[in-house]
Amino acid sequence: MTVRSAGILLYRRGAGPEVEVWIAHMGGPFWARKDARAWSIPKGEYLNDEDPLAAARREFAEEMGTPAPSVDYVRLGAFRQPSGKVITVFTAEAGSYAPEQIVSNTFALEWPRGSGIVRDYPEVDAARWAGESVARTKLVSGQLPILDALVDHLAGHEK
């Protein structure tokens, strides 16, 4: 069975030529000291009978601690990840989105593995706007096609 996730890739047009995207640093001890390829779009799993946009909005709120902006979302596409998971991504321009703080939901993990010590860690420990070129170095490599699709989508709307 295919695991499905739904996510939201917000964008804004900055002062420079690059579009900026809202990305989140993955939480937990594995990602704690990593920056390159340790960021993701806000997303999470959903059930087959669930509306993907509703799931994306729920997951965004859980990971950011604030609701997804009330804007019109466009389905950007479905993207198969190296793990086999398929992420359905929605996008919208939301230049004014700027939460005061990120308060993510948590997950329990035994760390170090085999230690018997279980702690709760945030799913996301930071989030920010990043220019496209910076986002290309920070996003996990499987999500780069999502960024490409956004660039193509925006280029199509500017013609």
C-alpha positions in Angstrom: 0.0 0.0 0.0 1.3 3.5 -0.9 1.9 5.8 2.0 0.4 9.2 1.2 1.2 12.6 2.6 -0.2 16.0 1.9 1.7 19.3 2.2 1.6 23.0 1.6 4.4 25.0 -0.1 3.8 28.7 0.6 5.6 31.2 -1.5 6.2 34.9 -1.7 7.9 37.3 -4.1 10.8 38.9 -2.3 12.5 42.2 -3.1 15.0 40.3 -5.4 14.4 38.2 -8.4 14.0 34.9 -6.5 10.8 33.6 -5.2 10.9 32.6 -1.5 9.4 29.5 0.0 8.3 28.5 3.5 10.3 25.5 4.6 10.6 23.7 7.9 13.6 22.1 9.7 12.9 18.5 10.7 13.0 17.9 14.5 14.5 15.2 16.5 18.1 14.1 17.3 18.9 12.7 13.9 18.4 16.1 12.2 19.6 18.3 15.2 23.0 19.1 13.8 22.2 19.0 10.1 21.2 21.9 7.9 21.8 20.8 4.2 19.1 18.4 3.1 17.4 18.6 6.5 14.4 20.8 5.6 11.0 19.9 4.2 7.8 21.4 3.2 5.2 21.2 6.0 3.4 17.9 5.4 2.0 14.8 6.9 0.3 11.5 6.2 -3.4 11.1 5.5 -5.9 8.3 4.9 -7.2 7.3 1.4 -10.7 8.6 2.2 -9.5 12.0 3.4 -9.4 15.1 1.3 -5.7 15.9 0.6 -6.1 19.7 1.0 -7.9 19.3 4.3 -5.1 17.0 5.4 -2.4 19.4 4.2 -4.0 22.2 6.2 -4.3 20.1 9.3 -0.7 18.9 9.0 0.5 22.5 8.4 -1.2 23.7 11.6 0.2 20.7 13.6 3.7 21.4 12.5 3.7 25.2 12.6 1.4 25.8 15.6 -0.7 28.2 13.6 -3.3 27.6 10.9 -2.3 27.6 7.3 -3.1 31.0 5.8 -6.6 31.6 4.5 -5.7 32.0 0.8 -6.6 30.1 -2.4 -4.6 27.0 -2.8 -3.7 25.4 -6.1 -2.8 21.7 -6.4 0.8 21.6 -7.5 0.9 17.9 -8.1 1.7 14.5 -6.6 5.4 13.7 -6.1 6.8 10.2 -5.4 9.7 10.2 -2.9 12.7 7.9 -2.9 11.0 6.1 0.0 8.0 5.3 -2.2 5.7 7.8 -0.3 3.6 10.1 -2.5 3.3 13.7 -1.4 0.3 15.7 -2.8 1.3 19.3 -2.6 -0.7 22.5 -2.7 0.7 25.9 -3.1 -0.4 29.5 -2.5 1.1 33.0 -2.3 1.2 34.1 1.3 3.8 36.8 1.6 2.4 38.1 4.9 2.7 34.8 6.7 5.0 35.3 9.7 4.1 33.4 12.8 5.7 34.8 16.0 6.9 31.3 16.9 6.8 27.7 15.7 5.1 25.3 18.1 5.1 21.8 16.5 3.4 18.7 17.6 5.8 16.0 19.0 6.7 12.4 18.5 8.2 9.9 21.0 11.6 8.3 20.2 14.1 6.1 22.0 17.4 8.0 21.8 20.1 6.9 21.7 18.7 3.8 20.1 18.8 0.8 22.5 19.2 3.1 25.5 15.7 2.6 26.9 15.4 6.4 27.2 12.3 7.6 25.4 11.8 11.4 24.9 9.4 13.6 23.0 10.8 15.6 20.2 9.1 18.3 18.0 8.4 17.2 14.4 9.6 20.6 13.3 12.1 22.7 15.3 12.4 25.7 13.0 10.8 27.2 9.9 11.5 30.2 7.7 11.3 31.9 4.4 14.2 30.9 2.1 15.0 32.1 -1.4 14.8 29.4 -4.1 18.5 28.9 -4.4 18.9 28.5 -0.7 15.9 26.2 -0.5 17.6 24.0 -3.1 20.5 23.3 -0.7 18.3 22.8 2.4 15.3 20.7 1.2 15.7 16.9 1.3 16.6 15.9 -2.3 13.4 14.1 -2.9 11.5 17.3 -2.6 13.4 19.3 -5.2 11.0 18.3 -7.9 8.3 20.0 -5.9 10.3 23.2 -6.0 10.8 22.8 -9.7 7.1 22.4 -10.2 6.5 25.6 -8.2 8.9 27.5 -10.4 7.3 26.1 -13.6 3.8 26.9 -12.2 4.8 30.5 -11.5 6.5 30.9 -14.9 3.3 29.8 -16.5 1.3 32.4 -14.7 3.6 35.2 -15.6 3.4 34.6 -19.3 
